[in-house]
Amino acid sequence: NGIPANPEARLNFFVSKVKRNLHVVLAFSPVGDTFRIRARRFPGLVNNTVIDKFHPWPRDALVSVAERFLEDVEMNGPDDVKKSLSLHMAEEHLSVAKMSQHFLESQRRYNYVT
């Protein structure tokens, strides 16, 4: 039932466990040439892997997140100040994303909005 007491059997057992259970997460920024160069040099980094590309947030989601963050903030003034501020924060985020696209088209440089 157990592992034979010789070093080769122990090593084989260890390697089989590692192969079965080891998971690796690598995070690379797509900014600049570094990722492109590494992907060309080490094609195994991108073959059989998952690459997540994040899509833009819709306005309603941005407003909802802003409202949640502002829930515990105490503010003086009318009751609708938090709602107006949430709408403003969402609009700022969307306008920066729009200008980032313009920046990419005019300067051929990326600006990521998260």
VOBADO-837979 format. One line per field, with one value per residue (C-alpha): residue number from 1; residue in three letters; x, y, z. Coordinates in nm, 3 decimals. Each point is the difference from the previous one (the first is absolute). Example, Ala and Ser with C-alpha at 12.3 -4.5 7.8 and 13.67 -1.06 7.14 Angstrom:
! VOBADO-837979
k: c(1,2);
r: c(ALA,SER);
u: c(1.230,0.137);
v: c(-0.450,0.344);
w: c(0.780,-0.066);
//
This chain:
! VOBADO-837979
k: c(1,2,3,4,5,6,7,8,9,10,11,12,13,14,15,16,17,18,19,20,21,22,23,24,25,26,27,28,29,30,31,32,33,34,35,36,37,38,39,40,41,42,43,44,45,46,47,48,49,50,51,52,53,54,55,56,57,58,59,60,61,62,63,64,65,66,67,68,69,70,71,72,73,74,75,76,77,78,79,80,81,82,83,84,85,86,87,88,89,90,91,92,93,94,95,96,97,98,99,100,101,102,103,104,105,106,107,108,109,110,111,112,113,114);
r: c(ASN,GLY,ILE,PRO,ALA,ASN,PRO,GLU,ALA,ARG,LEU,ASN,PHE,PHE,VAL,SER,LYS,VAL,LYS,ARG,ASN,LEU,HIS,VAL,VAL,LEU,ALA,PHE,SER,PRO,VAL,GLY,ASP,THR,PHE,ARG,ILE,ARG,ALA,ARG,ARG,PHE,PRO,GLY,LEU,VAL,ASN,ASN,THR,VAL,ILE,ASP,LYS,PHE,HIS,PRO,TRP,PRO,ARG,ASP,ALA,LEU,VAL,SER,VAL,ALA,GLU,ARG,PHE,LEU,GLU,ASP,VAL,GLU,MET,ASN,GLY,PRO,ASP,ASP,VAL,LYS,LYS,SER,LEU,SER,LEU,HIS,MET,ALA,GLU,GLU,HIS,LEU,SER,VAL,ALA,LYS,MET,SER,GLN,HIS,PHE,LEU,GLU,SER,GLN,ARG,ARG,TYR,ASN,TYR,VAL,THR);
u: c(0.000,0.283,0.289,0.306,0.286,0.244,0.084,-0.111,-0.349,-0.031,0.107,-0.247,-0.279,0.087,0.019,-0.335,-0.164,0.147,-0.112,-0.350,-0.039,0.223,-0.171,0.186,-0.143,0.206,-0.109,0.157,-0.081,-0.078,0.158,0.320,0.207,0.087,-0.303,0.035,0.369,-0.059,-0.284,0.227,0.293,-0.206,-0.303,-0.098,-0.110,-0.293,-0.068,-0.266,-0.059,-0.289,0.044,-0.260,-0.093,-0.216,-0.283,-0.122,-0.241,-0.357,-0.121,-0.252,0.272,0.227,-0.282,-0.082,0.362,0.026,-0.323,0.125,0.327,-0.181,-0.254,0.202,0.132,-0.163,-0.086,-0.171,-0.256,-0.299,-0.082,0.067,0.366,0.123,-0.208,0.132,0.355,-0.041,-0.121,0.289,0.257,-0.138,0.005,0.360,0.104,-0.174,0.143,0.354,-0.057,-0.124,0.300,0.232,-0.134,0.063,0.353,0.061,-0.118,0.197,0.319,-0.004,0.049,-0.220,-0.153,-0.189,-0.302,-0.084);
v: c(0.000,0.236,0.137,-0.223,0.121,0.063,0.357,-0.053,-0.109,0.296,0.240,-0.151,0.027,0.363,0.094,-0.167,0.192,0.331,-0.061,-0.078,0.285,0.294,0.301,0.313,0.349,0.253,0.360,0.218,0.355,0.046,0.346,0.042,-0.255,-0.231,-0.228,-0.027,-0.084,-0.263,-0.157,-0.035,-0.130,-0.243,-0.111,-0.238,0.307,0.056,-0.349,-0.189,0.288,0.230,0.367,0.222,0.318,0.231,0.180,0.352,0.043,0.109,0.327,-0.170,-0.219,0.300,0.190,-0.301,-0.039,0.373,-0.010,-0.296,0.175,0.317,-0.177,0.049,0.346,0.277,0.309,0.324,0.141,-0.129,-0.370,-0.035,0.108,-0.360,-0.100,0.297,-0.076,-0.366,0.108,0.245,-0.267,-0.237,0.277,0.088,-0.363,-0.025,0.329,-0.109,-0.326,0.196,0.234,-0.300,-0.136,0.340,-0.001,-0.344,0.115,0.324,-0.098,-0.379,-0.043,-0.194,0.132,-0.267,0.104,-0.234);
w: c(0.000,0.081,-0.198,-0.032,0.219,-0.283,-0.114,-0.361,0.104,0.238,-0.273,-0.249,0.257,0.072,-0.370,-0.075,0.288,-0.118,-0.359,0.118,0.252,-0.093,-0.154,-0.101,-0.045,-0.190,-0.042,-0.266,-0.092,-0.369,0.015,-0.199,-0.186,0.289,-0.031,-0.379,0.028,0.269,-0.196,-0.305,0.201,0.208,-0.204,0.280,0.198,-0.235,-0.140,0.194,0.238,0.078,-0.076,0.164,-0.180,0.203,-0.172,0.075,0.287,-0.083,0.149,0.232,0.153,0.057,0.170,0.217,0.114,0.075,0.201,0.201,0.081,0.103,0.226,0.318,-0.084,0.200,-0.204,0.084,-0.234,-0.194,-0.006,-0.373,0.028,0.018,-0.303,-0.199,0.107,-0.103,-0.343,-0.029,0.094,-0.264,-0.261,0.084,-0.040,-0.337,-0.124,0.091,-0.189,-0.300,0.007,0.042,-0.328,-0.162,0.148,-0.152,-0.342,0.000,0.189,-0.049,0.375,0.238,0.318,0.194,0.204,0.286);
//
